[in-house]
């Protein structure tokens, strides 16, 4: 992915401090964001419809290595648009750099 230079430096700094690659750092950040969105969706549905309260919450993402590749298994919210999500992350990062 192409990130603005300042953001790329921050990603590299944080990834290095955690002893992981920049790709692993970005994937973990995405997994965390997906988990947060999933929790928000679950909470919203629970508030809107008391019948949904009996449905178990979405699973936490499972992160592990397989043959040297970082694998993230997570349920996506219904109608989740990966491209829109990435665009939103980019915009948030750019706005954070401007501020």
Secondary structure, 3 states (H helix, E strand, C coil): CCCCHHHHHHHHHHHHHHCCCHHHHHHHHHHHHHHHHHHHHHHHHHHHCHHHHHCCCCCCCEEEEECCEEEEECCCCCCCCHHHHHHHHHHHHHHHHHC
